[in-house]
Amino acid sequence: MAIQSGTKAYRIVGIGEAPTGTGGEVSEMEDLLHRVAATIATYRQGEIEAPTAQHVDRWLRQFTPENQLPFLREFSSVMGHIFVTRAWTIEFLRRLIGNQELSGPNPAQYWGAANILQIQSVGRSQQEMVRLLGESLMHGYGLDVLRCGHPDGDFIYLDDGIFSGSRAIADLGEWIRTQAPAHANLQIIVIALHIGGFYWVKDNLQRVARESGKNIIIKFWKVYDIENRRTYKNSSNVLWPATVPNSQEAQAYVDSIASTRFPLEMRAAGAPRWPFVSEEGRQILEGEFLIAGAKIKANMVEEKSYFRPLGFGSFGAGFGTMMVTYRNCPNNAPLALWWGDGGVSTPALNWYPLFKRRTNSSLENIFDDLTR
């Protein structure tokens, strides 16, 4: 199956069986808490304690009380669609190496000659993806990923996702300038591609190639197209508020950026768009994440404009992606998903995260891999 076939190429799964209670009945809230915990069960598996319904509940209780149940309904469905498990990633790579649209009629020959780049200067996602690719190549064709490569082979840049695109631009731009041959085919392969990041990466890398006097043919491969461009906000697949919630903190944040270069431009409400299940549920997610993110941002000791309520980004309320993988939660996602340590260290981190990043109170959590 071609991996370029868009958002319907694969379905990310991970929701476990619903729990049973006395007499086989459980409350809807309890059921949803268990479902979310089952969906994200493999998050940083082996590094942190496995998420439980109690963990999800503790995180949920920080949001507006009357909105917690509808919030959890929508959130459970969204995570069921977009949380990327390790097993799903392995299957993705297994299908990738046999995809003849990429490799041609002889995949073993193609991958044996492929030059698999490991040039990511910040973060660990590429290292993990290449390791899993190596397992697939060894199992499928007996190839050692460290021994693959030939001057005439394609160059492979593999990662789990492109968000803003800044990381890919930095790493591949440097590679083009200093290491790439005069002529090369560059295959950029990711699970999810945010469309704004795609154009930013493509345009910048083509410019670098021209300036370097090199002929680099670039092709992108992906499973999911995620629309996040401001021009297409009404058909976006990220959190993009249609209204400002009735919250002093949220309104104060929106007012604070009203006269800046990139104020919050509301999207028009419409039919549900993947990964959201309903427009009503989407608006609850957007509103609650905006309120929580505004509160978190207000408590930061040092103001940082790139930290926005809905995630690292340069305009509006923030980037707003809901994509999370088993390996990590990107900073481009809402602050309320990953920020904080529950107040263990400082007031600035006084938020209990659902997806705890490595050493949340450390500088690694705050600054590592912010430019994806």
Secondary structure in CASP SS format (residue, H / E / C, confidence):
PFRMAT SS
TARGET T0000
AUTHOR 0000-0000-0000
METHOD secondary structure of the structure
MODEL  1
M C 1.00
A C 1.00
I C 1.00
Q C 1.00
S C 1.00
G H 1.00
T H 1.00
K H 1.00
A C 1.00
Y C 1.00
R C 1.00
I C 1.00
V C 1.00
G C 1.00
I C 1.00
G C 1.00
E C 1.00
A C 1.00
P C 1.00
T C 1.00
G C 1.00
T H 1.00
G H 1.00
G H 1.00
E C 1.00
V C 1.00
S C 1.00
E H 1.00
M H 1.00
E H 1.00
D H 1.00
L H 1.00
L H 1.00
H H 1.00
R H 1.00
V H 1.00
A H 1.00
A H 1.00
T H 1.00
I C 1.00
A C 1.00
T C 1.00
Y C 1.00
R C 1.00
Q E 1.00
G C 1.00
E C 1.00
I E 1.00
E C 1.00
A C 1.00
P C 1.00
T C 1.00
A H 1.00
Q H 1.00
H H 1.00
V H 1.00
D H 1.00
R H 1.00
W H 1.00
L H 1.00
R C 1.00
Q C 1.00
F C 1.00
T C 1.00
P H 1.00
E H 1.00
N H 1.00
Q H 1.00
L H 1.00
P H 1.00
F H 1.00
L H 1.00
R H 1.00
E H 1.00
F H 1.00
S H 1.00
S H 1.00
V H 1.00
M H 1.00
G H 1.00
H H 1.00
I H 1.00
F E 1.00
V E 1.00
T C 1.00
R H 1.00
A H 1.00
W H 1.00
T H 1.00
I H 1.00
E H 1.00
F H 1.00
L H 1.00
R H 1.00
R H 1.00
L H 1.00
I H 1.00
G C 1.00
N C 1.00
Q H 1.00
E H 1.00
L H 1.00
S H 1.00
G C 1.00
P C 1.00
N C 1.00
P H 1.00
A H 1.00
Q H 1.00
Y H 1.00
W H 1.00
G H 1.00
A H 1.00
A C 1.00
N E 1.00
I E 1.00
L C 1.00
Q C 1.00
I C 1.00
Q C 1.00
S C 1.00
V C 1.00
G C 1.00
R C 1.00
S H 1.00
Q H 1.00
Q H 1.00
E H 1.00
M H 1.00
V H 1.00
R H 1.00
L H 1.00
L H 1.00
G H 1.00
E H 1.00
S H 1.00
L H 1.00
M H 1.00
H H 1.00
G H 1.00
Y H 1.00
G C 1.00
L C 1.00
D C 1.00
V H 1.00
L H 1.00
R H 1.00
C C 1.00
G C 1.00
H C 1.00
P C 1.00
D C 1.00
G C 1.00
D C 1.00
F E 1.00
I E 1.00
Y E 1.00
L E 1.00
D C 1.00
D C 1.00
G E 1.00
I E 1.00
F C 1.00
S C 1.00
G C 1.00
S H 1.00
R H 1.00
A H 1.00
I H 1.00
A H 1.00
D H 1.00
L H 1.00
G H 1.00
E H 1.00
W H 1.00
I H 1.00
R H 1.00
T H 1.00
Q C 1.00
A C 1.00
P C 1.00
A C 1.00
H E 1.00
A E 1.00
N E 1.00
L E 1.00
Q E 1.00
I E 1.00
I E 1.00
V C 1.00
I C 1.00
A E 1.00
L E 1.00
H E 1.00
I H 1.00
G H 1.00
G H 1.00
F H 1.00
Y H 1.00
W H 1.00
V H 1.00
K H 1.00
D H 1.00
N H 1.00
L H 1.00
Q H 1.00
R H 1.00
V H 1.00
A H 1.00
R H 1.00
E H 1.00
S H 1.00
G C 1.00
K C 1.00
N E 1.00
I E 1.00
I E 1.00
I E 1.00
K E 1.00
F E 1.00
W E 1.00
K C 1.00
V C 1.00
Y E 1.00
D E 1.00
I E 1.00
E C 1.00
N C 1.00
R C 1.00
R H 1.00
T H 1.00
Y H 1.00
K H 1.00
N H 1.00
S H 1.00
S C 1.00
N C 1.00
V C 1.00
L C 1.00
W C 1.00
P C 1.00
A C 1.00
T C 1.00
V C 1.00
P C 1.00
N C 1.00
S C 1.00
Q H 1.00
E H 1.00
A H 1.00
Q H 1.00
A H 1.00
Y H 1.00
V H 1.00
D H 1.00
S H 1.00
I C 1.00
A C 1.00
S C 1.00
T C 1.00
R C 1.00
F C 1.00
P C 1.00
L C 1.00
E C 1.00
M C 1.00
R C 1.00
A C 1.00
A C 1.00
G C 1.00
A C 1.00
P C 1.00
R C 1.00
W C 1.00
P C 1.00
F C 1.00
V C 1.00
S C 1.00
E H 1.00
E H 1.00
G H 1.00
R H 1.00
Q H 1.00
I H 1.00
L H 1.00
E H 1.00
G H 1.00
E H 1.00
F H 1.00
L H 1.00
I H 1.00
A H 1.00
G H 1.00
A H 1.00
K H 1.00
I H 1.00
K H 1.00
A H 1.00
N C 1.00
M C 1.00
V C 1.00
E C 1.00
E C 1.00
K C 1.00
S C 1.00
Y C 1.00
F C 1.00
R C 1.00
P C 1.00
L C 1.00
G C 1.00
F C 1.00
G C 1.00
S C 1.00
F C 1.00
G C 1.00
A C 1.00
G C 1.00
F C 1.00
G C 1.00
T C 1.00
M C 1.00
M C 1.00
V E 1.00
T E 1.00
Y C 1.00
R C 1.00
N C 1.00
C C 1.00
P C 1.00
N C 1.00
N C 1.00
A C 1.00
P C 1.00
L H 1.00
A H 1.00
L H 1.00
W H 1.00
W C 1.00
G C 1.00
D C 1.00
G C 1.00
G C 1.00
V C 1.00
S C 1.00
T C 1.00
P H 1.00
A H 1.00
L H 1.00
N C 1.00
W C 1.00
Y C 1.00
P C 1.00
L C 1.00
F C 1.00
K C 1.00
R C 1.00
R C 1.00
T C 1.00
N C 1.00
S C 1.00
S C 1.00
L H 1.00
E H 1.00
N H 1.00
I H 1.00
F H 1.00
D C 1.00
D C 1.00
L C 1.00
T C 1.00
R C 1.00
END
